[in-house]
Amino acid sequence: MIEAAALPENFFTVWGNVFVRGRLGHGEGGARESLLVQGGSSGIGVTAIQLARAFGHRVFATAGNAEKCAACEKLGAEKAVNYRTQDFVAETKRATGGRGVDVILDNVAGGYIPRELDTLAEGGRLVVIATMGGCEARIDAAQLMRRRLTVTGSTLRNRPVAFKAGLARQLQHEVWPLLEAGKAEFWLQRWREGRTGFHRDTPMPLLLQHWSALALPKDSRILVPLCGKTLDMLWLAEQGLRVLGVELSPLAVAQFFSGHGLVPRRHESPMGVHYVAGDIEIIQGDVFALDDATLAGCGAVYDRAAVIALPPPMRERYARKLYRRLPAGCRGLMITLEYPQHEMDGPPFSVEGGDVAALFGGDWDIELLERRDILASQPAFREEGVTALHTSVHRLQRRP
């Protein structure tokens, strides 16, 4: 318990300073901004590196020797700079193509501050949380104005309980689900090991049976979150739809295109790496990083495996961050599984009809199209001791 007490303090400090005060992901750099962590091997630094990476940001760090730098890079830092032997300003600028970083988390202050301002990109934010290098610094005010820079800072322990409670609520919604889900590491590991028994060699029969219920006009754009390498995307494109898949695993994306002899065009954006071949586009990245303009262009969503891949806290975030931002009139087809959750650890998780209504009913009209017993055809579930298994198909329509 004594060791566990460090977890809240580290996460409260990082969330409150990097994501709230520093607005990482909400500045001029777009949804996938970059972060420099001074002292990346410290408790705060380790937390900052992992949390920023979990939200899809580029991360750089400084540390005092080669061993600590290697540890920072193993945790997810793109580059760690030995501040005793290297110039972190020059190294960070080189790694970012001269642009600099969007946010710096600083526990040094003093003489570091002018150098950190030189390291920031246009519109960058410097957040000071400790003064190991001294409390005073000389700042070029003209540089702040010309480059639209922000210098801020905070301490946590002297803040009122109400403020800390607010941070706790934000962490509950945004961060703890990532810890519970392992940030999709379960699925990524299965792709790396080739354990993709969940992948079908034919389009999903329930899709073929029920897709006409959506009555979508041709050329509609259909979002397929957590798409893997499903053949359903090919079938949807054959129906005259423009398919937008989103998938975290680069292996799944590569296997989809190579497996069908497709050579996609590639480009990058703050949302991830885009691969486009004909009417199919897959973004290799985090589904939560999709921007408003992209979601506004989606006339439909096909949720074949996404909602059942997420544990309950992350499902709430998924409904809030993705489905709530889809446009009025958007139509959806959602396929879920239902089984006694205590009989097997997910994923895939059990999502019952009441769960669907609780998650999406505030914004979507929901109609159950079919519910069928599939336990006899699923030996893997029976081997886990599951005694009942049903699949359900839901039709959704976004209300104005």
Secondary structure, DSSP 8 states (H G I E B T S, - for coil): -TTTTHHHHHHHHHIIIIIIIS-TTSBTTBTT-EEEETTTTSHHHHHHHHHHHHTT-EEEEEESSHHHHHHHHHHT-SEEEETTTS-HHHHHHHHTTT--EEEEEES--TTHHHHHHHHEEEEEEEEE---TT-S-----HHHHHHHT-EEEE--STTS-HHHHHHHHHHHHHHTHHHHHHGGGHHHHHHHHHT--TT--SS--HHHHHHGGGG---TT-EEEEET-TT-THHHHHHHTT-EEEEEES-HHHHHHHHHHTT---EEEEETTEEEEEETTEEEEES-GGG--HHHHHT-SEEEESSSGGGS-HHHHHHHHHHTGGGS-TT-EEEEEEEE--GGGS--SS----HHHHHHHHTTTEEEEEEEEEE-GGG-HHHHHTT----EEEEEEEEE--
